């Protein structure tokens, strides 16, 4: 699987997790809400970078692709922690 395809798959997973968390945020503690706000900044960066990577008119550097993957992997862990706080 190419890195671009892996990022697209990761984006889909993250979006689903993000949507589920958003539905439960009204029950969250202040600490979880703070972590969510922090994660939202990374989500915006991830989506912006993914847009550049997926734009066929622009050439994405390997550094951008790698950084986007790192941000996505970090978001995945944050979403996992937030999701587990609801259980």
Secondary structure, 3 states (H helix, E strand, C coil): CCHHHHHHHHHHHHHHHHHHHHHHHHHCCHHHHHHHHHHHHHHHHHHHHHHHHHCCCCCCCHHHHHHHHHHHHHHHHHHHHHHHHCC
